[in-house]
Amino acid sequence: MNDAGLANDRSLVLQYSYKNPQTFDAVFTESLALGAGPDLVFLTQDKIYKERNKILVIPSSSVSQSSFSKAFIDESDLFLSSNGIYALPITIDPLVLYFNRDLLSKAALTFPPAFWDQMYSYANKLTTKDGAGNLTKSVMALGEAKNIPNSKEILALLMLQAGTPITDVSVDSQPSQLQAELTNNFNLPLNPASSALDFYTQFTNPAKPFYSWNRSLRSADTNFASGDSALYVGFASELRELRAKSPTLNLGVAPVPQSRVSGKTETFGRLRGVAISKGSKNPSAALRAALLLSSQNTSQALSKIMQLPPPRRDLLSNKPTDPINSVFYDAAIQSRGWLDPDDVGTDQIFTNMIESVTSGRARVDQAISTAQDQINALIK
């Protein structure tokens, strides 16, 4: 991998423009049809599958898969194909656990929860209600979709930790094709996707002793910043916004809780990479720019500017000494993701899956089966 920094190369001039993620697919398709496609595109891991036919695969003669895997974190394997590499990683934004130090201290809790099963006891100590049974303080926003900005990512995290990849490429079909894996038990005693959805949604049940969230509450990030939630699962990139919303909040950062059963340590990461568009008029120059953008020097500079951990192993091995960035670096290494066939479509599928259970319209296993069919329909 090229370690020359972009700032040191005066032979390239990069111009970029922001596109709305909700309409990116249509805009990209139209630009290619008009012959005005960009040389490079920046794609997150949840767009790489849908856009794969519009980008040039970087061949192994330019970047071998072995050097790629040695250079970048494990989640970067989502950018690999049988023919080469779809994109080169440039940033990673992992989910972490934000916590209110004052609320934990008031409840005589020394540390935030390290495992998800601790949420039951933490809810008893940190969730409070008024005389009418209305929630006044919440342990954490779990169980809903509309007022939890990261609901899809949190549920995906729980599913990945439980043991399902959510989607996977079938080696039995020729040619190999992506397929949903939500109904696959993977030889486990319980279906991992169902276990994750059941755990996530039960915190909205008023009949449960650990009831701690409902859809009438403010957005989860606002509720936490206002001091009315003790814990909040959010991306590393949200730190600045949370501090801006409440400068006096006594905020701490910890790893997201883990499954006590799996024995693995994982979080969800939003991985962003740079890919070469099929509309590029100069693919060789585009490749050189992509290599520079993903190089050690540029990655380090981007990390400092964006206040995010880098996706490169060589940079992550030099962990910072301050406690918050140290957590971010560890989370970057532990980040995982899944091949999302259509991020906009699956946003709605995950919302429907959650709300069908919390509203009582469907049992957990029914909601999982419906989501399985809907994701497979998106793929086809």
ZIVEN-V599734 format. One record per residue. N is the residue number from 1. RES is the residue in three letters. PHI is phi in radians with two decimals (none if undefined). PSI is psi in radians with two decimals (* if undefined). D_CENTER is the distance of its C-alpha to the mean C-alpha in Angstrom with 2 decimals. Layout:
BEGIN
N:RES:PHI:PSI:D_CENTER + N:RES:PHI:PSI:D_CENTER
END
This chain:
BEGIN
1:MET:none:2.40:25.60 + 2:ASN:-1.23:2.21:27.25 + 3:ASP:-1.77:0.10:27.12 + 4:ALA:-1.25:2.38:29.00 + 5:GLY:-1.41:2.63:27.38 + 6:LEU:-1.11:-0.61:27.14 + 7:ALA:-1.13:-0.39:29.28 + 8:ASN:-1.57:-0.11:32.07 + 9:ASP:-1.85:1.90:32.31 + 10:ARG:-1.61:0.04:34.51 + 11:SER:-1.51:-0.14:34.92 + 12:LEU:-2.06:2.42:31.69 + 13:VAL:-2.14:2.11:31.00 + 14:LEU:-1.87:2.25:27.54 + 15:GLN:-2.09:2.39:27.28 + 16:TYR:-2.38:2.76:24.09 + 17:SER:-2.45:2.51:23.35 + 18:TYR:-1.43:2.43:20.38 + 19:LYS:-2.19:2.45:19.66 + 20:ASN:-1.09:2.19:18.09 + 21:PRO:-1.00:-0.53:14.89 + 22:GLN:-1.20:-0.48:16.59 + 23:THR:-2.03:0.16:19.68 + 24:PHE:-1.01:-0.78:18.55 + 25:ASP:-1.02:-0.81:19.53 + 26:ALA:-1.16:-0.72:22.97 + 27:VAL:-1.15:-0.74:23.66 + 28:PHE:-1.12:-0.79:22.82 + 29:THR:-1.06:-0.77:24.96 + 30:GLU:-1.14:-0.71:27.76 + 31:SER:-1.12:-0.65:27.90 + 32:LEU:-1.19:-0.70:28.30 + 33:ALA:-1.11:-0.56:30.95 + 34:LEU:-1.51:-0.02:32.84 + 35:GLY:1.27:0.37:32.79 + 36:ALA:-2.07:0.52:31.01 + 37:GLY:-1.17:2.68:27.67 + 38:PRO:-1.30:2.91:25.99 + 39:ASP:-1.35:-0.69:26.25 + 40:LEU:-2.27:2.63:22.59 + 41:VAL:-2.31:2.55:19.34 + 42:PHE:-1.77:2.11:15.99 + 43:LEU:-2.20:2.42:13.24 + 44:THR:-1.48:2.89:9.46 + 45:GLN:-1.09:-0.40:8.58 + 46:ASP:-1.48:0.01:8.65 + 47:LYS:-2.01:-0.17:12.12 + 48:ILE:-1.14:-0.66:13.67 + 49:TYR:-1.20:-0.79:15.30 + 50:LYS:-1.16:-0.60:16.80 + 51:GLU:-1.65:0.09:18.14 + 52:ARG:-1.06:-0.53:19.33 + 53:ASN:-1.41:-0.06:22.93 + 54:LYS:-1.87:0.05:23.11 + 55:ILE:-2.15:2.69:22.34 + 56:LEU:-1.52:2.27:24.59 + 57:VAL:-1.30:2.28:23.60 + 58:ILE:-1.33:2.06:24.40 + 59:PRO:-1.28:2.78:27.07 + 60:SER:-1.12:-0.38:27.51 + 61:SER:-1.19:-0.41:30.65 + 62:SER:-1.64:-0.79:28.64 + 63:VAL:-2.46:1.98:25.71 + 64:SER:-1.29:2.65:26.09 + 65:GLN:-1.15:-0.54:23.23 + 66:SER:-1.19:-0.74:24.52 + 67:SER:-1.21:-0.60:24.41 + 68:PHE:-1.07:-0.85:20.92 + 69:SER:-1.19:-0.54:19.65 + 70:LYS:-1.25:-0.53:21.75 + 71:ALA:-1.45:-0.58:20.45 + 72:PHE:-2.11:2.81:16.65 + 73:ILE:-1.10:2.86:14.09 + 74:ASP:-1.01:-0.65:13.69 + 75:GLU:-1.06:-0.40:10.38 + 76:SER:-1.08:-0.32:12.57 + 77:ASP:-1.05:-0.33:14.64 + 78:LEU:-1.10:-0.34:12.62 + 79:PHE:-1.54:-0.01:14.73 + 80:LEU:-1.55:2.60:17.90 + 81:SER:-2.33:3.02:20.50 + 82:SER:-1.19:-0.35:23.92 + 83:ASN:-1.75:-0.17:25.53 + 84:GLY:2.74:-2.45:23.62 + 85:ILE:-2.19:2.23:20.47 + 86:TYR:-1.32:-0.68:18.70 + 87:ALA:-2.68:2.74:17.15 + 88:LEU:-1.86:2.20:17.35 + 89:PRO:-1.12:2.45:14.38 + 90:ILE:-2.21:-0.50:15.03 + 91:THR:-2.50:2.72:12.15 + 92:ILE:-2.38:2.30:9.10 + 93:ASP:-2.17:1.63:7.31 + 94:PRO:-1.50:2.69:6.29 + 95:LEU:-1.29:2.40:6.47 + 96:VAL:-2.35:3.03:10.26 + 97:LEU:-1.86:1.99:13.18 + 98:TYR:-1.55:2.47:15.53 + 99:PHE:-2.44:2.61:19.02 + 100:ASN:-1.58:1.87:22.36 + 101:ARG:-1.04:-0.69:24.91 + 102:ASP:-1.15:-0.74:27.84 + 103:LEU:-1.17:-0.67:26.87 + 104:LEU:-1.15:-0.73:26.21 + 105:SER:-1.12:-0.71:29.53 + 106:LYS:-1.05:-0.59:31.35 + 107:ALA:-1.56:0.14:30.35 + 108:ALA:1.05:0.64:31.46 + 109:LEU:-1.81:2.15:28.07 + 110:THR:-1.33:-0.70:27.78 + 111:PHE:-2.30:2.73:24.11 + 112:PRO:-1.20:2.85:20.90 + 113:PRO:-1.14:2.38:20.07 + 114:ALA:-1.64:-0.38:19.01 + 115:PHE:-2.25:2.60:18.82 + 116:TRP:-1.11:-0.59:17.83 + 117:ASP:-1.18:-0.25:21.48 + 118:GLN:-1.28:-0.25:22.58 + 119:MET:-1.07:-0.50:21.17 + 120:TYR:-1.12:-0.85:24.42 + 121:SER:-1.26:-0.61:26.69 + 122:TYR:-1.15:-0.64:24.63 + 123:ALA:-1.09:-0.70:24.76 + 124:ASN:-1.10:-0.52:28.54 + 125:LYS:-1.65:-0.43:28.86 + 126:LEU:-1.96:-0.29:26.48 + 127:THR:-1.63:2.26:26.68 + 128:THR:-2.21:2.69:29.95 + 129:LYS:-2.32:2.73:31.82 + 130:ASP:-1.52:-3.07:34.91 + 131:GLY:-1.09:-0.44:38.15 + 132:ALA:-1.57:0.04:37.07 + 133:GLY:1.52:0.13:33.95 + 134:ASN:-1.38:2.47:31.58 + 135:LEU:-1.20:2.25:28.51 + 136:THR:-1.94:-0.55:29.20 + 137:LYS:-2.38:2.52:26.61 + 138:SER:-2.18:2.52:23.43 + 139:VAL:-1.17:-0.77:21.81 + 140:MET:-2.95:2.66:18.27 + 141:ALA:-1.40:1.85:16.83 + 142:LEU:-2.45:2.46:16.15 + 143:GLY:1.96:-0.35:17.46 + 144:GLU:-1.97:3.13:17.41 + 145:ALA:-2.11:-0.90:15.43 + 146:LYS:-1.14:-0.64:17.34 + 147:ASN:-1.85:0.34:17.49 + 148:ILE:-2.17:1.73:14.07 + 149:PRO:-0.95:-0.56:11.86 + 150:ASN:-1.84:0.49:8.55 + 151:SER:-1.05:-0.75:10.40 + 152:LYS:-1.10:-0.77:8.67 + 153:GLU:-1.21:-0.64:5.28 + 154:ILE:-1.17:-0.77:7.98 + 155:LEU:-1.13:-0.71:10.12 + 156:ALA:-1.07:-0.71:8.01 + 157:LEU:-1.03:-0.83:7.66 + 158:LEU:-1.07:-0.67:11.38 + 159:MET:-1.19:-0.78:12.21 + 160:LEU:-1.08:-0.76:10.96 + 161:GLN:-1.13:-0.59:12.83 + 162:ALA:-1.28:-0.40:15.71 + 163:GLY:2.19:0.16:16.25 + 164:THR:-1.94:2.42:15.16 + 165:PRO:-1.38:-0.03:13.18 + 166:ILE:1.28:-0.95:13.08 + 167:THR:-2.31:2.78:14.68 + 168:ASP:-2.74:2.77:16.88 + 169:VAL:-1.51:2.14:19.65 + 170:SER:-1.36:2.18:23.02 + 171:VAL:-1.49:-0.16:25.68 + 172:ASP:-1.42:-0.45:28.37 + 173:SER:-1.59:2.53:28.28 + 174:GLN:-2.15:2.05:29.92 + 175:PRO:-1.25:2.80:28.32 + 176:SER:-1.05:2.50:25.15 + 177:GLN:-2.42:2.59:22.76 + 178:LEU:-1.20:2.51:19.28 + 179:GLN:-2.59:2.67:19.58 + 180:ALA:-1.25:2.56:17.85 + 181:GLU:-2.20:0.36:18.18 + 182:LEU:-1.16:-0.53:17.73 + 183:THR:-1.61:0.02:21.47 + 184:ASN:-1.42:2.22:21.84 + 185:ASN:-1.43:-0.31:22.90 + 186:PHE:0.93:0.69:22.65 + 187:ASN:1.05:0.40:25.93 + 188:LEU:-1.66:2.69:24.49 + 189:PRO:-1.05:-0.64:26.72 + 190:LEU:-2.15:2.58:24.29 + 191:ASN:-1.09:2.11:21.86 + 192:PRO:-1.11:-0.66:18.44 + 193:ALA:-1.16:-0.72:16.69 + 194:SER:-1.14:-0.72:19.61 + 195:SER:-1.06:-0.73:19.52 + 196:ALA:-1.16:-0.80:15.92 + 197:LEU:-1.15:-0.70:16.82 + 198:ASP:-1.09:-0.78:20.13 + 199:PHE:-1.09:-0.81:18.84 + 200:TYR:-1.07:-0.78:16.39 + 201:THR:-1.42:-0.32:19.16 + 202:GLN:-1.22:-0.28:22.12 + 203:PHE:-1.34:-0.07:21.57 + 204:THR:-1.77:0.07:22.82 + 205:ASN:-1.54:1.93:26.05 + 206:PRO:-1.08:-0.33:28.93 + 207:ALA:-1.40:-0.21:31.01 + 208:LYS:-1.49:2.53:28.81 + 209:PRO:-1.16:-0.34:29.79 + 210:PHE:-1.80:0.28:26.18 + 211:TYR:-0.90:2.22:25.64 + 212:SER:-2.60:0.10:23.63 + 213:TRP:-2.70:2.62:21.94 + 214:ASN:-2.65:2.96:23.07 + 215:ARG:-1.36:-0.11:22.45 + 216:SER:-1.49:-0.20:25.29 + 217:LEU:-1.33:2.85:23.62 + 218:ARG:-1.14:2.96:22.20 + 219:SER:-0.97:2.50:18.57 + 220:ALA:-0.98:-0.71:16.68 + 221:ASP:-1.19:-0.68:16.17 + 222:THR:-1.19:-0.72:19.84 + 223:ASN:-1.06:-0.71:21.06 + 224:PHE:-1.21:-0.82:19.64 + 225:ALA:-1.10:-0.49:20.97 + 226:SER:-1.43:-0.06:24.26 + 227:GLY:1.49:0.25:24.66 + 228:ASP:-1.79:0.01:24.56 + 229:SER:-2.27:2.44:21.55 + 230:ALA:-1.42:-0.51:21.59 + 231:LEU:-2.31:2.65:17.91 + 232:TYR:-2.64:2.17:14.66 + 233:VAL:-1.57:1.98:11.04 + 234:GLY:-2.52:2.98:9.46 + 235:PHE:-1.37:2.72:7.82 + 236:ALA:-0.99:-0.59:10.45 + 237:SER:-1.18:-0.23:11.45 + 238:GLU:-1.46:-0.13:12.70 + 239:LEU:-0.99:-0.85:15.39 + 240:ARG:-1.08:-0.72:17.93 + 241:GLU:-1.17:-0.72:17.69 + 242:LEU:-1.10:-0.74:18.12 + 243:ARG:-1.16:-0.64:21.04 + 244:ALA:-1.18:-0.65:22.49 + 245:LYS:-1.17:-0.61:22.53 + 246:SER:-2.55:1.50:24.32 + 247:PRO:-1.08:-0.41:25.86 + 248:THR:-1.63:-0.03:27.74 + 249:LEU:-1.12:2.21:24.90 + 250:ASN:-1.43:1.45:25.22 + 251:LEU:-1.71:2.42:21.55 + 252:GLY:-2.19:2.84:20.23 + 253:VAL:-2.25:2.35:16.95 + 254:ALA:-2.44:2.91:16.33 + 255:PRO:-1.11:2.66:13.93 + 256:VAL:-1.12:2.62:12.16 + 257:PRO:-1.02:2.70:14.80 + 258:GLN:-2.05:2.90:15.24 + 259:SER:-1.38:2.27:17.18 + 260:ARG:-1.31:-0.30:20.79 + 261:VAL:-1.53:-0.71:21.60 + 262:SER:-1.19:-0.56:19.32 + 263:GLY:1.37:0.05:20.39 + 264:LYS:-1.85:2.80:17.14 + 265:THR:-2.10:1.95:14.87 + 266:GLU:-2.45:2.63:11.16 + 267:THR:-2.34:3.02:7.92 + 268:PHE:-1.65:2.40:4.27 + 269:GLY:-2.22:2.41:3.84 + 270:ARG:-1.61:1.80:4.07 + 271:LEU:-1.67:2.28:7.47 + 272:ARG:-2.03:2.36:10.47 + 273:GLY:-2.30:2.90:13.80 + 274:VAL:-1.90:2.26:17.33 + 275:ALA:-2.18:2.72:19.22 + 276:ILE:-1.61:2.12:22.92 + 277:SER:-1.27:2.55:23.90 + 278:LYS:-1.18:-0.21:26.71 + 279:GLY:-1.56:0.05:28.43 + 280:SER:-1.12:2.34:28.93 + 281:LYS:-1.45:-0.28:32.60 + 282:ASN:-2.48:1.34:32.35 + 283:PRO:-1.03:-0.57:29.78 + 284:SER:-1.18:-0.71:31.21 + 285:ALA:-1.21:-0.63:30.74 + 286:ALA:-1.11:-0.71:27.21 + 287:LEU:-1.11:-0.73:26.45 + 288:ARG:-1.08:-0.70:28.10 + 289:ALA:-1.16:-0.70:26.01 + 290:ALA:-1.12:-0.71:22.75 + 291:LEU:-1.11:-0.68:24.02 + 292:LEU:-1.20:-0.70:24.92 + 293:LEU:-1.13:-0.51:21.61 + 294:SER:-1.73:0.09:19.89 + 295:SER:-1.24:2.91:22.84 + 296:GLN:-1.03:-0.86:23.04 + 297:ASN:-1.13:-0.79:24.86 + 298:THR:-1.20:-0.71:22.77 + 299:SER:-1.05:-0.70:19.45 + 300:GLN:-1.14:-0.72:21.07 + 301:ALA:-1.15:-0.77:22.29 + 302:LEU:-1.08:-0.67:18.99 + 303:SER:-1.04:-0.76:17.46 + 304:LYS:-1.21:-0.74:20.37 + 305:ILE:-1.14:-0.78:20.38 + 306:MET:-1.55:-0.13:16.76 + 307:GLN:0.97:0.80:16.77 + 308:LEU:-2.24:2.69:13.67 + 309:PRO:-1.21:2.63:13.99 + 310:PRO:-1.38:2.77:15.02 + 311:PRO:-1.56:0.03:13.67 + 312:ARG:-1.58:2.36:17.32 + 313:ARG:-1.13:-0.67:18.78 + 314:ASP:-1.13:-0.56:22.06 + 315:LEU:-1.41:-0.62:20.69 + 316:LEU:-1.21:-0.36:18.49 + 317:SER:-1.24:-0.32:21.72 + 318:ASN:-1.77:1.37:23.27 + 319:LYS:-1.25:2.36:21.42 + 320:PRO:-1.17:2.79:22.42 + 321:THR:-1.52:-0.41:24.78 + 322:ASP:-1.26:2.50:23.47 + 323:PRO:-1.11:-0.62:21.60 + 324:ILE:-1.24:-0.88:18.56 + 325:ASN:-1.14:-0.49:17.79 + 326:SER:-1.09:-0.73:18.67 + 327:VAL:-1.12:-0.74:15.88 + 328:PHE:-1.06:-0.75:13.41 + 329:TYR:-1.12:-0.77:14.99 + 330:ASP:-1.07:-0.75:14.91 + 331:ALA:-1.11:-0.60:11.22 + 332:ALA:-1.07:-0.78:10.78 + 333:ILE:-1.11:-0.61:13.16 + 334:GLN:-1.57:0.06:11.59 + 335:SER:-1.22:2.47:8.05 + 336:ARG:-2.38:2.87:7.60 + 337:GLY:-2.67:-2.93:6.31 + 338:TRP:-2.56:2.74:8.86 + 339:LEU:-1.37:1.81:11.34 + 340:ASP:-1.57:2.11:11.05 + 341:PRO:-1.23:-0.44:14.69 + 342:ASP:-2.89:1.73:14.46 + 343:ASP:-1.05:-0.62:11.49 + 344:VAL:-1.20:-0.76:14.19 + 345:GLY:-1.14:-0.74:16.02 + 346:THR:-1.29:-0.39:13.39 + 347:ASP:-0.97:-0.82:12.49 + 348:GLN:-1.23:-0.64:16.13 + 349:ILE:-1.10:-0.76:16.28 + 350:PHE:-1.16:-0.69:13.80 + 351:THR:-1.08:-0.82:15.77 + 352:ASN:-1.10:-0.68:18.99 + 353:MET:-1.06:-0.80:18.10 + 354:ILE:-1.16:-0.87:17.54 + 355:GLU:-1.26:-0.45:20.51 + 356:SER:-1.17:-0.54:22.82 + 357:VAL:-1.41:-0.83:22.69 + 358:THR:-1.18:-0.46:22.99 + 359:SER:-1.49:-0.19:25.79 + 360:GLY:1.48:0.13:27.58 + 361:ARG:-1.26:-0.43:27.71 + 362:ALA:-2.58:2.63:26.36 + 363:ARG:-1.32:2.88:26.09 + 364:VAL:-1.01:-0.82:22.84 + 365:ASP:-1.14:-0.58:23.99 + 366:GLN:-1.19:-0.73:25.06 + 367:ALA:-1.10:-0.69:21.77 + 368:ILE:-1.15:-0.76:20.01 + 369:SER:-1.10:-0.72:22.81 + 370:THR:-1.12:-0.77:22.59 + 371:ALA:-1.10:-0.66:18.87 + 372:GLN:-1.01:-0.85:19.72 + 373:ASP:-1.13:-0.68:22.51 + 374:GLN:-1.23:-0.66:20.65 + 375:ILE:-1.17:-0.74:17.85 + 376:ASN:-1.10:-0.60:20.74 + 377:ALA:-1.16:-0.64:22.61 + 378:LEU:-1.12:-0.69:19.92 + 379:ILE:-1.14:-0.71:20.10 + 380:LYS:-1.28:*:23.89
END
